[in-house]
Amino acid sequence: MPTFGFFYPLSYLLHPPLIMSTAFFLQVHPTVFWLAVGALLCLLEVVVPTAFTAFMMGISALLVALIARLLPSQIALQVVIWLGLSVGFIVLTHRLMPKRKISSISDATEAETITEILPEQPGRVLYEGGSWRAVCGDNSAIAPGQKVYVVGRQGTTLVVVPKNLLDS
């Protein structure tokens, strides 16, 4: 292969290496191609969790690799089978996956203040055995050691009201 002296990079444009040529990709057997795609998609699921979407597409590609051994010249059919299997597996796994439960505080639950909670400023409450950040829901001050009801949650901050407010 001529190097063209000073214009060495130009030699790659005129005579590209085998790896860079289109002919190389056309010479890859479909089974090897589908095995590589399947492995890459399955590994992608490990790196980037996609709720099993990439994994199911990878499994589909691995199954198409088996089919490609029988029908190596039917590339369009292989792609259609891969798309069908991918959609089918994704729909199936998403239906079988448990639904995420959004945690919420269903009923007013009792807690006890650890620190004073001033209007529009957070304090701390003892709730279910742990110390939680809390704000008062009616913008009143709550003294330490007072019983309160937990009526909501904003992220990791509980919204509380004094127990005597709801009991009266």
Phi and psi in radians as a Rosetta constraint file:
Dihedral C 1 N 2 CA 2 C 2 CIRCULARHARMONIC -1.264 0.35
Dihedral N 2 CA 2 C 2 N 3 CIRCULARHARMONIC 2.541 0.35
Dihedral C 2 N 3 CA 3 C 3 CIRCULARHARMONIC -1.765 0.35
Dihedral N 3 CA 3 C 3 N 4 CIRCULARHARMONIC -0.224 0.35
Dihedral C 3 N 4 CA 4 C 4 CIRCULARHARMONIC 1.048 0.35
Dihedral N 4 CA 4 C 4 N 5 CIRCULARHARMONIC 0.402 0.35
Dihedral C 4 N 5 CA 5 C 5 CIRCULARHARMONIC 1.030 0.35
Dihedral N 5 CA 5 C 5 N 6 CIRCULARHARMONIC -1.968 0.35
Dihedral C 5 N 6 CA 6 C 6 CIRCULARHARMONIC -1.130 0.35
Dihedral N 6 CA 6 C 6 N 7 CIRCULARHARMONIC -0.511 0.35
Dihedral C 6 N 7 CA 7 C 7 CIRCULARHARMONIC -1.648 0.35
Dihedral N 7 CA 7 C 7 N 8 CIRCULARHARMONIC 0.822 0.35
Dihedral C 7 N 8 CA 8 C 8 CIRCULARHARMONIC -0.993 0.35
Dihedral N 8 CA 8 C 8 N 9 CIRCULARHARMONIC -0.784 0.35
Dihedral C 8 N 9 CA 9 C 9 CIRCULARHARMONIC -1.050 0.35
Dihedral N 9 CA 9 C 9 N 10 CIRCULARHARMONIC -0.497 0.35
Dihedral C 9 N 10 CA 10 C 10 CIRCULARHARMONIC -1.128 0.35
Dihedral N 10 CA 10 C 10 N 11 CIRCULARHARMONIC -0.515 0.35
Dihedral C 10 N 11 CA 11 C 11 CIRCULARHARMONIC -1.117 0.35
Dihedral N 11 CA 11 C 11 N 12 CIRCULARHARMONIC -0.525 0.35
Dihedral C 11 N 12 CA 12 C 12 CIRCULARHARMONIC -1.251 0.35
Dihedral N 12 CA 12 C 12 N 13 CIRCULARHARMONIC -0.511 0.35
Dihedral C 12 N 13 CA 13 C 13 CIRCULARHARMONIC -1.282 0.35
Dihedral N 13 CA 13 C 13 N 14 CIRCULARHARMONIC -0.650 0.35
Dihedral C 13 N 14 CA 14 C 14 CIRCULARHARMONIC -1.429 0.35
Dihedral N 14 CA 14 C 14 N 15 CIRCULARHARMONIC -0.624 0.35
Dihedral C 14 N 15 CA 15 C 15 CIRCULARHARMONIC -2.343 0.35
Dihedral N 15 CA 15 C 15 N 16 CIRCULARHARMONIC 1.376 0.35
Dihedral C 15 N 16 CA 16 C 16 CIRCULARHARMONIC -1.157 0.35
Dihedral N 16 CA 16 C 16 N 17 CIRCULARHARMONIC 2.611 0.35
Dihedral C 16 N 17 CA 17 C 17 CIRCULARHARMONIC -1.071 0.35
Dihedral N 17 CA 17 C 17 N 18 CIRCULARHARMONIC 2.854 0.35
Dihedral C 17 N 18 CA 18 C 18 CIRCULARHARMONIC -1.047 0.35
Dihedral N 18 CA 18 C 18 N 19 CIRCULARHARMONIC -0.668 0.35
Dihedral C 18 N 19 CA 19 C 19 CIRCULARHARMONIC -1.087 0.35
Dihedral N 19 CA 19 C 19 N 20 CIRCULARHARMONIC -0.642 0.35
Dihedral C 19 N 20 CA 20 C 20 CIRCULARHARMONIC -1.457 0.35
Dihedral N 20 CA 20 C 20 N 21 CIRCULARHARMONIC -0.165 0.35
Dihedral C 20 N 21 CA 21 C 21 CIRCULARHARMONIC -1.459 0.35
Dihedral N 21 CA 21 C 21 N 22 CIRCULARHARMONIC 2.659 0.35
Dihedral C 21 N 22 CA 22 C 22 CIRCULARHARMONIC -1.169 0.35
Dihedral N 22 CA 22 C 22 N 23 CIRCULARHARMONIC -0.577 0.35
Dihedral C 22 N 23 CA 23 C 23 CIRCULARHARMONIC -1.068 0.35
Dihedral N 23 CA 23 C 23 N 24 CIRCULARHARMONIC -0.567 0.35
Dihedral C 23 N 24 CA 24 C 24 CIRCULARHARMONIC -1.066 0.35
Dihedral N 24 CA 24 C 24 N 25 CIRCULARHARMONIC -0.771 0.35
Dihedral C 24 N 25 CA 25 C 25 CIRCULARHARMONIC -1.219 0.35
Dihedral N 25 CA 25 C 25 N 26 CIRCULARHARMONIC -0.526 0.35
Dihedral C 25 N 26 CA 26 C 26 CIRCULARHARMONIC -1.310 0.35
Dihedral N 26 CA 26 C 26 N 27 CIRCULARHARMONIC -0.365 0.35
Dihedral C 26 N 27 CA 27 C 27 CIRCULARHARMONIC -1.513 0.35
Dihedral N 27 CA 27 C 27 N 28 CIRCULARHARMONIC -0.185 0.35
Dihedral C 27 N 28 CA 28 C 28 CIRCULARHARMONIC -1.253 0.35
Dihedral N 28 CA 28 C 28 N 29 CIRCULARHARMONIC 2.270 0.35
Dihedral C 28 N 29 CA 29 C 29 CIRCULARHARMONIC -1.146 0.35
Dihedral N 29 CA 29 C 29 N 30 CIRCULARHARMONIC 2.449 0.35
Dihedral C 29 N 30 CA 30 C 30 CIRCULARHARMONIC -0.974 0.35
Dihedral N 30 CA 30 C 30 N 31 CIRCULARHARMONIC -0.589 0.35
Dihedral C 30 N 31 CA 31 C 31 CIRCULARHARMONIC -1.098 0.35
Dihedral N 31 CA 31 C 31 N 32 CIRCULARHARMONIC -0.759 0.35
Dihedral C 31 N 32 CA 32 C 32 CIRCULARHARMONIC -1.151 0.35
Dihedral N 32 CA 32 C 32 N 33 CIRCULARHARMONIC -0.716 0.35
Dihedral C 32 N 33 CA 33 C 33 CIRCULARHARMONIC -1.041 0.35
Dihedral N 33 CA 33 C 33 N 34 CIRCULARHARMONIC -0.870 0.35
Dihedral C 33 N 34 CA 34 C 34 CIRCULARHARMONIC -1.180 0.35
Dihedral N 34 CA 34 C 34 N 35 CIRCULARHARMONIC -0.590 0.35
Dihedral C 34 N 35 CA 35 C 35 CIRCULARHARMONIC -1.108 0.35
Dihedral N 35 CA 35 C 35 N 36 CIRCULARHARMONIC -0.745 0.35
Dihedral C 35 N 36 CA 36 C 36 CIRCULARHARMONIC -1.156 0.35
Dihedral N 36 CA 36 C 36 N 37 CIRCULARHARMONIC -0.770 0.35
Dihedral C 36 N 37 CA 37 C 37 CIRCULARHARMONIC -1.093 0.35
Dihedral N 37 CA 37 C 37 N 38 CIRCULARHARMONIC -0.766 0.35
Dihedral C 37 N 38 CA 38 C 38 CIRCULARHARMONIC -1.081 0.35
Dihedral N 38 CA 38 C 38 N 39 CIRCULARHARMONIC -0.765 0.35
Dihedral C 38 N 39 CA 39 C 39 CIRCULARHARMONIC -1.131 0.35
Dihedral N 39 CA 39 C 39 N 40 CIRCULARHARMONIC -0.748 0.35
Dihedral C 39 N 40 CA 40 C 40 CIRCULARHARMONIC -1.114 0.35
Dihedral N 40 CA 40 C 40 N 41 CIRCULARHARMONIC -0.735 0.35
Dihedral C 40 N 41 CA 41 C 41 CIRCULARHARMONIC -1.174 0.35
Dihedral N 41 CA 41 C 41 N 42 CIRCULARHARMONIC -0.678 0.35
Dihedral C 41 N 42 CA 42 C 42 CIRCULARHARMONIC -1.158 0.35
Dihedral N 42 CA 42 C 42 N 43 CIRCULARHARMONIC -0.681 0.35
Dihedral C 42 N 43 CA 43 C 43 CIRCULARHARMONIC -1.202 0.35
Dihedral N 43 CA 43 C 43 N 44 CIRCULARHARMONIC -0.583 0.35
Dihedral C 43 N 44 CA 44 C 44 CIRCULARHARMONIC -1.064 0.35
Dihedral N 44 CA 44 C 44 N 45 CIRCULARHARMONIC -0.631 0.35
Dihedral C 44 N 45 CA 45 C 45 CIRCULARHARMONIC -1.105 0.35
Dihedral N 45 CA 45 C 45 N 46 CIRCULARHARMONIC -0.572 0.35
Dihedral C 45 N 46 CA 46 C 46 CIRCULARHARMONIC -1.204 0.35
Dihedral N 46 CA 46 C 46 N 47 CIRCULARHARMONIC -0.693 0.35
Dihedral C 46 N 47 CA 47 C 47 CIRCULARHARMONIC -1.415 0.35
Dihedral N 47 CA 47 C 47 N 48 CIRCULARHARMONIC -0.777 0.35
Dihedral C 47 N 48 CA 48 C 48 CIRCULARHARMONIC -2.145 0.35
Dihedral N 48 CA 48 C 48 N 49 CIRCULARHARMONIC 1.759 0.35
Dihedral C 48 N 49 CA 49 C 49 CIRCULARHARMONIC -1.087 0.35
Dihedral N 49 CA 49 C 49 N 50 CIRCULARHARMONIC 2.127 0.35
Dihedral C 49 N 50 CA 50 C 50 CIRCULARHARMONIC -2.147 0.35
Dihedral N 50 CA 50 C 50 N 51 CIRCULARHARMONIC 0.514 0.35
Dihedral C 50 N 51 CA 51 C 51 CIRCULARHARMONIC 1.018 0.35
Dihedral N 51 CA 51 C 51 N 52 CIRCULARHARMONIC 0.724 0.35
Dihedral C 51 N 52 CA 52 C 52 CIRCULARHARMONIC 1.226 0.35
Dihedral N 52 CA 52 C 52 N 53 CIRCULARHARMONIC 0.116 0.35
Dihedral C 52 N 53 CA 53 C 53 CIRCULARHARMONIC -1.150 0.35
Dihedral N 53 CA 53 C 53 N 54 CIRCULARHARMONIC -0.925 0.35
Dihedral C 53 N 54 CA 54 C 54 CIRCULARHARMONIC -1.118 0.35
Dihedral N 54 CA 54 C 54 N 55 CIRCULARHARMONIC -0.641 0.35
Dihedral C 54 N 55 CA 55 C 55 CIRCULARHARMONIC -1.112 0.35
Dihedral N 55 CA 55 C 55 N 56 CIRCULARHARMONIC -0.770 0.35
Dihedral C 55 N 56 CA 56 C 56 CIRCULARHARMONIC -1.158 0.35
Dihedral N 56 CA 56 C 56 N 57 CIRCULARHARMONIC -0.631 0.35
Dihedral C 56 N 57 CA 57 C 57 CIRCULARHARMONIC -1.163 0.35
Dihedral N 57 CA 57 C 57 N 58 CIRCULARHARMONIC -0.621 0.35
Dihedral C 57 N 58 CA 58 C 58 CIRCULARHARMONIC -1.179 0.35
Dihedral N 58 CA 58 C 58 N 59 CIRCULARHARMONIC -0.754 0.35
Dihedral C 58 N 59 CA 59 C 59 CIRCULARHARMONIC -1.070 0.35
Dihedral N 59 CA 59 C 59 N 60 CIRCULARHARMONIC -0.712 0.35
Dihedral C 59 N 60 CA 60 C 60 CIRCULARHARMONIC -1.075 0.35
Dihedral N 60 CA 60 C 60 N 61 CIRCULARHARMONIC -0.732 0.35
Dihedral C 60 N 61 CA 61 C 61 CIRCULARHARMONIC -1.134 0.35
Dihedral N 61 CA 61 C 61 N 62 CIRCULARHARMONIC -0.656 0.35
Dihedral C 61 N 62 CA 62 C 62 CIRCULARHARMONIC -1.151 0.35
Dihedral N 62 CA 62 C 62 N 63 CIRCULARHARMONIC -0.651 0.35
Dihedral C 62 N 63 CA 63 C 63 CIRCULARHARMONIC -1.182 0.35
Dihedral N 63 CA 63 C 63 N 64 CIRCULARHARMONIC -0.663 0.35
Dihedral C 63 N 64 CA 64 C 64 CIRCULARHARMONIC -1.158 0.35
Dihedral N 64 CA 64 C 64 N 65 CIRCULARHARMONIC -0.513 0.35
Dihedral C 64 N 65 CA 65 C 65 CIRCULARHARMONIC -1.075 0.35
Dihedral N 65 CA 65 C 65 N 66 CIRCULARHARMONIC -0.650 0.35
Dihedral C 65 N 66 CA 66 C 66 CIRCULARHARMONIC -1.163 0.35
Dihedral N 66 CA 66 C 66 N 67 CIRCULARHARMONIC -0.720 0.35
Dihedral C 66 N 67 CA 67 C 67 CIRCULARHARMONIC -1.155 0.35
Dihedral N 67 CA 67 C 67 N 68 CIRCULARHARMONIC -0.621 0.35
Dihedral C 67 N 68 CA 68 C 68 CIRCULARHARMONIC -1.123 0.35
Dihedral N 68 CA 68 C 68 N 69 CIRCULARHARMONIC -0.417 0.35
Dihedral C 68 N 69 CA 69 C 69 CIRCULARHARMONIC -1.150 0.35
Dihedral N 69 CA 69 C 69 N 70 CIRCULARHARMONIC -0.585 0.35
Dihedral C 69 N 70 CA 70 C 70 CIRCULARHARMONIC -1.501 0.35
Dihedral N 70 CA 70 C 70 N 71 CIRCULARHARMONIC -0.632 0.35
Dihedral C 70 N 71 CA 71 C 71 CIRCULARHARMONIC -2.192 0.35
Dihedral N 71 CA 71 C 71 N 72 CIRCULARHARMONIC 1.199 0.35
Dihedral C 71 N 72 CA 72 C 72 CIRCULARHARMONIC -1.198 0.35
Dihedral N 72 CA 72 C 72 N 73 CIRCULARHARMONIC -0.406 0.35
Dihedral C 72 N 73 CA 73 C 73 CIRCULARHARMONIC -1.646 0.35
Dihedral N 73 CA 73 C 73 N 74 CIRCULARHARMONIC -0.097 0.35
Dihedral C 73 N 74 CA 74 C 74 CIRCULARHARMONIC -1.655 0.35
Dihedral N 74 CA 74 C 74 N 75 CIRCULARHARMONIC 1.179 0.35
Dihedral C 74 N 75 CA 75 C 75 CIRCULARHARMONIC -1.114 0.35
Dihedral N 75 CA 75 C 75 N 76 CIRCULARHARMONIC -0.773 0.35
Dihedral C 75 N 76 CA 76 C 76 CIRCULARHARMONIC -1.077 0.35
Dihedral N 76 CA 76 C 76 N 77 CIRCULARHARMONIC -0.727 0.35
Dihedral C 76 N 77 CA 77 C 77 CIRCULARHARMONIC -1.122 0.35
Dihedral N 77 CA 77 C 77 N 78 CIRCULARHARMONIC -0.670 0.35
Dihedral C 77 N 78 CA 78 C 78 CIRCULARHARMONIC -1.096 0.35
Dihedral N 78 CA 78 C 78 N 79 CIRCULARHARMONIC -0.728 0.35
Dihedral C 78 N 79 CA 79 C 79 CIRCULARHARMONIC -1.142 0.35
Dihedral N 79 CA 79 C 79 N 80 CIRCULARHARMONIC -0.731 0.35
Dihedral C 79 N 80 CA 80 C 80 CIRCULARHARMONIC -1.122 0.35
Dihedral N 80 CA 80 C 80 N 81 CIRCULARHARMONIC -0.742 0.35
Dihedral C 80 N 81 CA 81 C 81 CIRCULARHARMONIC -1.103 0.35
Dihedral N 81 CA 81 C 81 N 82 CIRCULARHARMONIC -0.748 0.35
Dihedral C 81 N 82 CA 82 C 82 CIRCULARHARMONIC -1.069 0.35
Dihedral N 82 CA 82 C 82 N 83 CIRCULARHARMONIC -0.791 0.35
Dihedral C 82 N 83 CA 83 C 83 CIRCULARHARMONIC -1.096 0.35
Dihedral N 83 CA 83 C 83 N 84 CIRCULARHARMONIC -0.761 0.35
Dihedral C 83 N 84 CA 84 C 84 CIRCULARHARMONIC -1.106 0.35
Dihedral N 84 CA 84 C 84 N 85 CIRCULARHARMONIC -0.817 0.35
Dihedral C 84 N 85 CA 85 C 85 CIRCULARHARMONIC -1.099 0.35
Dihedral N 85 CA 85 C 85 N 86 CIRCULARHARMONIC -0.715 0.35
Dihedral C 85 N 86 CA 86 C 86 CIRCULARHARMONIC -1.074 0.35
Dihedral N 86 CA 86 C 86 N 87 CIRCULARHARMONIC -0.855 0.35
Dihedral C 86 N 87 CA 87 C 87 CIRCULARHARMONIC -1.084 0.35
Dihedral N 87 CA 87 C 87 N 88 CIRCULARHARMONIC -0.768 0.35
Dihedral C 87 N 88 CA 88 C 88 CIRCULARHARMONIC -1.078 0.35
Dihedral N 88 CA 88 C 88 N 89 CIRCULARHARMONIC -0.814 0.35
Dihedral C 88 N 89 CA 89 C 89 CIRCULARHARMONIC -1.151 0.35
Dihedral N 89 CA 89 C 89 N 90 CIRCULARHARMONIC -0.687 0.35
Dihedral C 89 N 90 CA 90 C 90 CIRCULARHARMONIC -1.129 0.35
Dihedral N 90 CA 90 C 90 N 91 CIRCULARHARMONIC -0.801 0.35
Dihedral C 90 N 91 CA 91 C 91 CIRCULARHARMONIC -1.092 0.35
Dihedral N 91 CA 91 C 91 N 92 CIRCULARHARMONIC -0.757 0.35
Dihedral C 91 N 92 CA 92 C 92 CIRCULARHARMONIC -1.103 0.35
Dihedral N 92 CA 92 C 92 N 93 CIRCULARHARMONIC -0.823 0.35
Dihedral C 92 N 93 CA 93 C 93 CIRCULARHARMONIC -1.211 0.35
Dihedral N 93 CA 93 C 93 N 94 CIRCULARHARMONIC -0.604 0.35
Dihedral C 93 N 94 CA 94 C 94 CIRCULARHARMONIC -1.227 0.35
Dihedral N 94 CA 94 C 94 N 95 CIRCULARHARMONIC -0.512 0.35
Dihedral C 94 N 95 CA 95 C 95 CIRCULARHARMONIC -1.286 0.35
Dihedral N 95 CA 95 C 95 N 96 CIRCULARHARMONIC -0.584 0.35
Dihedral C 95 N 96 CA 96 C 96 CIRCULARHARMONIC -1.452 0.35
Dihedral N 96 CA 96 C 96 N 97 CIRCULARHARMONIC -0.330 0.35
Dihedral C 96 N 97 CA 97 C 97 CIRCULARHARMONIC -1.218 0.35
Dihedral N 97 CA 97 C 97 N 98 CIRCULARHARMONIC 2.465 0.35
Dihedral C 97 N 98 CA 98 C 98 CIRCULARHARMONIC -1.164 0.35
Dihedral N 98 CA 98 C 98 N 99 CIRCULARHARMONIC 2.513 0.35
Dihedral C 98 N 99 CA 99 C 99 CIRCULARHARMONIC -1.259 0.35
Dihedral N 99 CA 99 C 99 N 100 CIRCULARHARMONIC 2.480 0.35
Dihedral C 99 N 100 CA 100 C 100 CIRCULARHARMONIC -1.259 0.35
Dihedral N 100 CA 100 C 100 N 101 CIRCULARHARMONIC 2.333 0.35
Dihedral C 100 N 101 CA 101 C 101 CIRCULARHARMONIC -1.669 0.35
Dihedral N 101 CA 101 C 101 N 102 CIRCULARHARMONIC 2.212 0.35
Dihedral C 101 N 102 CA 102 C 102 CIRCULARHARMONIC -1.489 0.35
Dihedral N 102 CA 102 C 102 N 103 CIRCULARHARMONIC 2.063 0.35
Dihedral C 102 N 103 CA 103 C 103 CIRCULARHARMONIC -1.257 0.35
Dihedral N 103 CA 103 C 103 N 104 CIRCULARHARMONIC 2.304 0.35
Dihedral C 103 N 104 CA 104 C 104 CIRCULARHARMONIC -2.504 0.35
Dihedral N 104 CA 104 C 104 N 105 CIRCULARHARMONIC 2.794 0.35
Dihedral C 104 N 105 CA 105 C 105 CIRCULARHARMONIC -1.680 0.35
Dihedral N 105 CA 105 C 105 N 106 CIRCULARHARMONIC 1.830 0.35
Dihedral C 105 N 106 CA 106 C 106 CIRCULARHARMONIC -1.298 0.35
Dihedral N 106 CA 106 C 106 N 107 CIRCULARHARMONIC -0.830 0.35
Dihedral C 106 N 107 CA 107 C 107 CIRCULARHARMONIC -2.081 0.35
Dihedral N 107 CA 107 C 107 N 108 CIRCULARHARMONIC 2.793 0.35
Dihedral C 107 N 108 CA 108 C 108 CIRCULARHARMONIC -1.084 0.35
Dihedral N 108 CA 108 C 108 N 109 CIRCULARHARMONIC 2.153 0.35
Dihedral C 108 N 109 CA 109 C 109 CIRCULARHARMONIC -2.011 0.35
Dihedral N 109 CA 109 C 109 N 110 CIRCULARHARMONIC 2.531 0.35
Dihedral C 109 N 110 CA 110 C 110 CIRCULARHARMONIC -1.442 0.35
Dihedral N 110 CA 110 C 110 N 111 CIRCULARHARMONIC 2.490 0.35
Dihedral C 110 N 111 CA 111 C 111 CIRCULARHARMONIC -2.502 0.35
Dihedral N 111 CA 111 C 111 N 112 CIRCULARHARMONIC 3.091 0.35
Dihedral C 111 N 112 CA 112 C 112 CIRCULARHARMONIC -2.344 0.35
Dihedral N 112 CA 112 C 112 N 113 CIRCULARHARMONIC 2.365 0.35
Dihedral C 112 N 113 CA 113 C 113 CIRCULARHARMONIC -1.263 0.35
Dihedral N 113 CA 113 C 113 N 114 CIRCULARHARMONIC 2.433 0.35
Dihedral C 113 N 114 CA 114 C 114 CIRCULARHARMONIC -1.713 0.35
Dihedral N 114 CA 114 C 114 N 115 CIRCULARHARMONIC -0.759 0.35
Dihedral C 114 N 115 CA 115 C 115 CIRCULARHARMONIC -2.071 0.35
Dihedral N 115 CA 115 C 115 N 116 CIRCULARHARMONIC 2.910 0.35
Dihedral C 115 N 116 CA 116 C 116 CIRCULARHARMONIC -1.208 0.35
Dihedral N 116 CA 116 C 116 N 117 CIRCULARHARMONIC 2.425 0.35
Dihedral C 116 N 117 CA 117 C 117 CIRCULARHARMONIC -1.925 0.35
Dihedral N 117 CA 117 C 117 N 118 CIRCULARHARMONIC 1.963 0.35
Dihedral C 117 N 118 CA 118 C 118 CIRCULARHARMONIC -1.570 0.35
Dihedral N 118 CA 118 C 118 N 119 CIRCULARHARMONIC 2.788 0.35
Dihedral C 118 N 119 CA 119 C 119 CIRCULARHARMONIC -0.996 0.35
Dihedral N 119 CA 119 C 119 N 120 CIRCULARHARMONIC 2.276 0.35
Dihedral C 119 N 120 CA 120 C 120 CIRCULARHARMONIC 1.057 0.35
Dihedral N 120 CA 120 C 120 N 121 CIRCULARHARMONIC 0.333 0.35
Dihedral C 120 N 121 CA 121 C 121 CIRCULARHARMONIC -2.293 0.35
Dihedral N 121 CA 121 C 121 N 122 CIRCULARHARMONIC 2.485 0.35
Dihedral C 121 N 122 CA 122 C 122 CIRCULARHARMONIC -1.369 0.35
Dihedral N 122 CA 122 C 122 N 123 CIRCULARHARMONIC 2.715 0.35
Dihedral C 122 N 123 CA 123 C 123 CIRCULARHARMONIC -2.387 0.35
Dihedral N 123 CA 123 C 123 N 124 CIRCULARHARMONIC -2.867 0.35
Dihedral C 123 N 124 CA 124 C 124 CIRCULARHARMONIC -2.142 0.35
Dihedral N 124 CA 124 C 124 N 125 CIRCULARHARMONIC 2.471 0.35
Dihedral C 124 N 125 CA 125 C 125 CIRCULARHARMONIC -2.244 0.35
Dihedral N 125 CA 125 C 125 N 126 CIRCULARHARMONIC 2.699 0.35
Dihedral C 125 N 126 CA 126 C 126 CIRCULARHARMONIC -1.668 0.35
Dihedral N 126 CA 126 C 126 N 127 CIRCULARHARMONIC 1.956 0.35
Dihedral C 126 N 127 CA 127 C 127 CIRCULARHARMONIC -2.325 0.35
Dihedral N 127 CA 127 C 127 N 128 CIRCULARHARMONIC 2.146 0.35
Dihedral C 127 N 128 CA 128 C 128 CIRCULARHARMONIC 0.894 0.35
Dihedral N 128 CA 128 C 128 N 129 CIRCULARHARMONIC 0.704 0.35
Dihedral C 128 N 129 CA 129 C 129 CIRCULARHARMONIC 1.465 0.35
Dihedral N 129 CA 129 C 129 N 130 CIRCULARHARMONIC 0.023 0.35
Dihedral C 129 N 130 CA 130 C 130 CIRCULARHARMONIC -2.233 0.35
Dihedral N 130 CA 130 C 130 N 131 CIRCULARHARMONIC 2.733 0.35
Dihedral C 130 N 131 CA 131 C 131 CIRCULARHARMONIC -1.518 0.35
Dihedral N 131 CA 131 C 131 N 132 CIRCULARHARMONIC 2.191 0.35
Dihedral C 131 N 132 CA 132 C 132 CIRCULARHARMONIC -2.147 0.35
Dihedral N 132 CA 132 C 132 N 133 CIRCULARHARMONIC 2.592 0.35
Dihedral C 132 N 133 CA 133 C 133 CIRCULARHARMONIC -1.296 0.35
Dihedral N 133 CA 133 C 133 N 134 CIRCULARHARMONIC 2.449 0.35
Dihedral C 133 N 134 CA 134 C 134 CIRCULARHARMONIC -2.546 0.35
Dihedral N 134 CA 134 C 134 N 135 CIRCULARHARMONIC 2.644 0.35
Dihedral C 134 N 135 CA 135 C 135 CIRCULARHARMONIC -2.213 0.35
Dihedral N 135 CA 135 C 135 N 136 CIRCULARHARMONIC 2.689 0.35
Dihedral C 135 N 136 CA 136 C 136 CIRCULARHARMONIC -1.466 0.35
Dihedral N 136 CA 136 C 136 N 137 CIRCULARHARMONIC 2.299 0.35
Dihedral C 136 N 137 CA 137 C 137 CIRCULARHARMONIC -1.318 0.35
Dihedral N 137 CA 137 C 137 N 138 CIRCULARHARMONIC -0.356 0.35
Dihedral C 137 N 138 CA 138 C 138 CIRCULARHARMONIC -1.943 0.35
Dihedral N 138 CA 138 C 138 N 139 CIRCULARHARMONIC 0.302 0.35
Dihedral C 138 N 139 CA 139 C 139 CIRCULARHARMONIC 0.963 0.35
Dihedral N 139 CA 139 C 139 N 140 CIRCULARHARMONIC 0.690 0.35
Dihedral C 139 N 140 CA 140 C 140 CIRCULARHARMONIC -1.998 0.35
Dihedral N 140 CA 140 C 140 N 141 CIRCULARHARMONIC 2.891 0.35
Dihedral C 140 N 141 CA 141 C 141 CIRCULARHARMONIC -1.500 0.35
Dihedral N 141 CA 141 C 141 N 142 CIRCULARHARMONIC 2.455 0.35
Dihedral C 141 N 142 CA 142 C 142 CIRCULARHARMONIC -2.187 0.35
Dihedral N 142 CA 142 C 142 N 143 CIRCULARHARMONIC 2.217 0.35
Dihedral C 142 N 143 CA 143 C 143 CIRCULARHARMONIC -1.323 0.35
Dihedral N 143 CA 143 C 143 N 144 CIRCULARHARMONIC 2.758 0.35
Dihedral C 143 N 144 CA 144 C 144 CIRCULARHARMONIC -1.127 0.35
Dihedral N 144 CA 144 C 144 N 145 CIRCULARHARMONIC 2.578 0.35
Dihedral C 144 N 145 CA 145 C 145 CIRCULARHARMONIC 1.403 0.35
Dihedral N 145 CA 145 C 145 N 146 CIRCULARHARMONIC 0.102 0.35
Dihedral C 145 N 146 CA 146 C 146 CIRCULARHARMONIC -1.607 0.35
Dihedral N 146 CA 146 C 146 N 147 CIRCULARHARMONIC 2.493 0.35
Dihedral C 146 N 147 CA 147 C 147 CIRCULARHARMONIC -1.320 0.35
Dihedral N 147 CA 147 C 147 N 148 CIRCULARHARMONIC 2.390 0.35
Dihedral C 147 N 148 CA 148 C 148 CIRCULARHARMONIC -2.367 0.35
Dihedral N 148 CA 148 C 148 N 149 CIRCULARHARMONIC 2.816 0.35
Dihedral C 148 N 149 CA 149 C 149 CIRCULARHARMONIC -1.827 0.35
Dihedral N 149 CA 149 C 149 N 150 CIRCULARHARMONIC 2.369 0.35
Dihedral C 149 N 150 CA 150 C 150 CIRCULARHARMONIC -1.520 0.35
Dihedral N 150 CA 150 C 150 N 151 CIRCULARHARMONIC 2.053 0.35
Dihedral C 150 N 151 CA 151 C 151 CIRCULARHARMONIC -1.937 0.35
Dihedral N 151 CA 151 C 151 N 152 CIRCULARHARMONIC -0.098 0.35
Dihedral C 151 N 152 CA 152 C 152 CIRCULARHARMONIC -3.068 0.35
Dihedral N 152 CA 152 C 152 N 153 CIRCULARHARMONIC -3.091 0.35
Dihedral C 152 N 153 CA 153 C 153 CIRCULARHARMONIC -2.595 0.35
Dihedral N 153 CA 153 C 153 N 154 CIRCULARHARMONIC 2.413 0.35
Dihedral C 153 N 154 CA 154 C 154 CIRCULARHARMONIC -2.147 0.35
Dihedral N 154 CA 154 C 154 N 155 CIRCULARHARMONIC 1.626 0.35
Dihedral C 154 N 155 CA 155 C 155 CIRCULARHARMONIC 1.203 0.35
Dihedral N 155 CA 155 C 155 N 156 CIRCULARHARMONIC -2.061 0.35
Dihedral C 155 N 156 CA 156 C 156 CIRCULARHARMONIC -1.809 0.35
Dihedral N 156 CA 156 C 156 N 157 CIRCULARHARMONIC 0.206 0.35
Dihedral C 156 N 157 CA 157 C 157 CIRCULARHARMONIC -1.855 0.35
Dihedral N 157 CA 157 C 157 N 158 CIRCULARHARMONIC 2.235 0.35
Dihedral C 157 N 158 CA 158 C 158 CIRCULARHARMONIC -1.477 0.35
Dihedral N 158 CA 158 C 158 N 159 CIRCULARHARMONIC 2.538 0.35
Dihedral C 158 N 159 CA 159 C 159 CIRCULARHARMONIC -1.800 0.35
Dihedral N 159 CA 159 C 159 N 160 CIRCULARHARMONIC 2.118 0.35
Dihedral C 159 N 160 CA 160 C 160 CIRCULARHARMONIC -2.169 0.35
Dihedral N 160 CA 160 C 160 N 161 CIRCULARHARMONIC 2.755 0.35
Dihedral C 160 N 161 CA 161 C 161 CIRCULARHARMONIC -2.311 0.35
Dihedral N 161 CA 161 C 161 N 162 CIRCULARHARMONIC 2.622 0.35
Dihedral C 161 N 162 CA 162 C 162 CIRCULARHARMONIC -1.057 0.35
Dihedral N 162 CA 162 C 162 N 163 CIRCULARHARMONIC 2.476 0.35
Dihedral C 162 N 163 CA 163 C 163 CIRCULARHARMONIC -1.077 0.35
Dihedral N 163 CA 163 C 163 N 164 CIRCULARHARMONIC -0.655 0.35
Dihedral C 163 N 164 CA 164 C 164 CIRCULARHARMONIC -1.184 0.35
Dihedral N 164 CA 164 C 164 N 165 CIRCULARHARMONIC -0.401 0.35
Dihedral C 164 N 165 CA 165 C 165 CIRCULARHARMONIC -1.205 0.35
Dihedral N 165 CA 165 C 165 N 166 CIRCULARHARMONIC -0.710 0.35
Dihedral C 165 N 166 CA 166 C 166 CIRCULARHARMONIC -1.489 0.35
Dihedral N 166 CA 166 C 166 N 167 CIRCULARHARMONIC -0.429 0.35
Dihedral C 166 N 167 CA 167 C 167 CIRCULARHARMONIC -1.359 0.35
Dihedral N 167 CA 167 C 167 N 168 CIRCULARHARMONIC -0.353 0.35
